[in-house]
Amino acid sequence: MASPSQARPNQEPRWRRLPEDRPRQILSAALEVFGERGLAAARLEDIAKRAGLSKGTIYLYFPNKEELFREMVRDTVVTKIERREEEINSMTGSATDALIRFMRGHWTFIRSPQFAPLFRLIHAEIHHFPDLARFYAEEVVARGQRLIAGIIERGMASGEFRRVEPLAAARMLTAPFVIHGLWCTHREAFTSVARKTDEQILDELIDFYLHAIRSSDSSPGAST
């Protein structure tokens, strides 16, 4: 019988994985440790240990904790925004279809394991790090709202949506999604969502928002 210290042939120890795998290991560990301990209290030693690497290895890829946080946000959120931009810009259907596509993708991320720790970090600690706050505001919040606003403008031009201020309409979309996602995470405390599935909550959000934004003389461009 092999000793516990002997790795099985098909299970390479984390510290012996290929160098190109290491940034992903570090970013995954950073999200976990930041979410558990907070940005201020988390140490690079903690992240290295969680990733199964030495602290010195982290410095080969990230010069400090702040840059590691930025790259973690890029990997967790910004890449998803980029994919949505590509998807929405390549769509040839109605603005309503594009908006529903965005809302479904946004809800999927909000209900993912990555969202809750990131949300806690941003709303509990980010004000202590002004540079990181500006980075998040520009790279995540503003960019995501511009994407939504572009869809709204497209729908106004086609007559699908009523005339509104596009960025205001973008804010009115994201806030209810985040709150309902948090409620669903703690269903036992919120009777309004306790007996409903994630898909039912999403359908309600889509239905409500489309009725709020739709032009009074337009027919629905797509069903939810």
N, C-alpha and C positions, 0 to 999 in steps of 0.2 A: 504494500500500500504506500502510495506516495505521501511524503510529508507535506504539511500545510504550506511550507515555504516553496514547494515545487509547483510551478505554474503548469497547468495542463497545456498540451501542445497547441490547442486551438483557442487558448485564452491568454493572450499576451498581457503582461502587467501594464498598467497605464503608463508607467514611466519608461517603458520600452516601445511605446507606439511611435509611429513615424513622426518626425518633426512637424510635418504639415498638419497633423491632427492636434497638436498642442494648443494653438490659439483657440480652437473650438472647445477643448477641455477647460481652458482657463476662463473663457467667457461664460460657459455653463456654470462653472463653480462660482464665478463672481456674482451671477444673478442670485444663486442660492444663498450665498453668504451675505451679500448686501441686503437681501430680503429678510434674513433672519436677524442680523445684528445692526442693520442700519449702515448708512454710508460713512458716518463719522466714526463709528466704533469698529467697523470691519478693518482687518489688517491684511496686508498682502500675504503674510505667513498663513493666515486662516484660509485664504483662497488657494494658495499653493497646496496646502495639506488636503483640502477638499478635492483638488484636481489630481492629486497623486504626484505632484511635482515638487521640486525644490523652489524656494523663494527666488533664487538666482535665475532660474529658468524663466520666471515671469518677466524679469527685467530684460530678457532677450527680445520680448515682444511688446511690452508696455513699460514706458519710463516711470510711471507713477500711478497711484490709485485713481486720480481724476481722469487720466487718459484711458485707463481700463474701464471706467464707468462710461465714458463717451462711446468707446467701441462696443461695449455691452449693449447700449441703447441702439446703436446703429445695427447691430446684429439682431436684436430682438424686435425692434419696431421699424426703423428706417427702411430696412430691406423689404418689409411687408408693404410699406407705403409705396416704394418704388415699383413693386410688382403690381399693386393696384393701379398705379398711374399707367403702366404699360397696358394692363387689361382694359381699363376704361378708355384710353386713347385709341385702342385698336377696335373697339366695339362700333358697329355700324347701325345698331338698332336705336330705339328711342332713348331719350334721356331718362325716362321712367325705368326702363330696363337697366340702364347704367347705375341709377341710384339704388335700385334694389340689389344689384350685384355688389355695390359698395357696402350697403348696410349688412348684408349677409356675411361678407368677409370681415367687417368691423366687429360684428357680434361674435364670430368665431374666435377672433383674437381676444376679445374681452373675456370670454368664457374659457380661455386657455390657462394652463398653469403659470405661464409667464407673466400674465397681466397683473395679478394680485400683488406680488412682491414689488413690481415696478411701480404700481400705483401708490403703495405705501411709501416708497422712497421719495417719489416726487412730491407728494402732499405733506409728508411729515418732515422732510429734511432738506429739500432742494433749496429752500430760501437761505440756508446757511452757506450755500456755495453759489454765489452770484454768477460766476462764469458758467457753471454747469446749468444753472437755471436758464440763462440766455441761450445756451446751446440747445437745451430741450425745447424751449419755446420756439426757436427758429426751425430746428430740424424735424421736430415731431408735430407740435401743435399747429404752427403756422402752415407747414407744408400739407398736413392732413386737411386743414380747413380750406386751403386753396384748391385742393382736389375736389372737395365737396362743392365749393363755390363754383368751380368750372362746370360741374354737372348741372347745377341750378341755373347758371347762365345759359347753358345749352337748352335746358327745358323751357326757359322763358322765351328764348328766340324761336323755338318751335311751337310755342303756344300751349305746351303741356302744363307749365307751371305759371302761377300768377306772378305779378311783378313784386319782387321783394329785394331787400339788400342781401346779396349772396353770402357774404361772410357772416352776417347775423343768422341767416338760415342755417349755415354750417354749424354754428355754435348750438343752435336749437336742436340739431340732430345728435351731436355727440354727447351732450350732457345726459339726456334720458337713457341712452344706451349704457353709459358708464354706471349710472345709479341702478338701473335694473339688473345689470350684471353683478353688482355688489349684493343686491338683495337676493339674487339667485344663489350666490355663494353662501349666504346665511339664511336659507329658506326657513329653517326652524324658527326664526325670529320674525318673519314677515308673512303673515297669513295671506296677503294679497297674491303672493306668488308660490306659496307652499305646495299647492296641489297642481301646479301647471308645469309643463315641461319647458325646457329651453326653447324648443321650436315654437311652442304656443306663445311664449313671451315675445319672441322675435316677430311672429306674425302680427301680434298686437302693435308692436312698435312700428313696423312697416305700414300697417293700415292707418294708424293714427297720423304718422308723418305725411304720408301721401295725401290724405284728406286735407291736411293743413296747408300743403304746398300747391296742390293741384289747381289749375285754372278752372273757374266756374263754367266756362264754355268748352272745356275739353273733355274727351272721354278717356277713361283709364288706358294708359299705354301698355300696361301689363298687369297680370294678376299676381298676388302674393302667394 
